[in-house]
C-alpha cells in the first residue's frame, strides 16, 4: 500500500485547477501528468506537473484562444477601472 505525500496531493490539486482553467479557455492538455523525481535525486528535486507533448498546430490554436480571451479580459478590466475610479 502506497500513500500519497502532501506534496503529491498539492501538485495534483494545482494541476487539476490549471487543466480546468485552460480547458475553459479552449486549451486541451491530453497528456498532463505528475512527474515525481527518482528515488536517487528526490532530495534535490520536487514533483513537477508536466504538460505533455503538444503538436505545433495545437499550440498555435491554443495561443490564439488564449490571446482572444486575454483581449476580452483586458477590455473588461479597463471598463471596470473606469466605473470604479
Secondary structure, 3 states (H helix, E strand, C coil): CCCCCHHHHHHHHHHHHHHHHHHHCCCCCCCCEEECCCHHHCCCCCCEEECCCCCHHHHHHHHHHHHHHHHHHHHHHHHHHHHHC
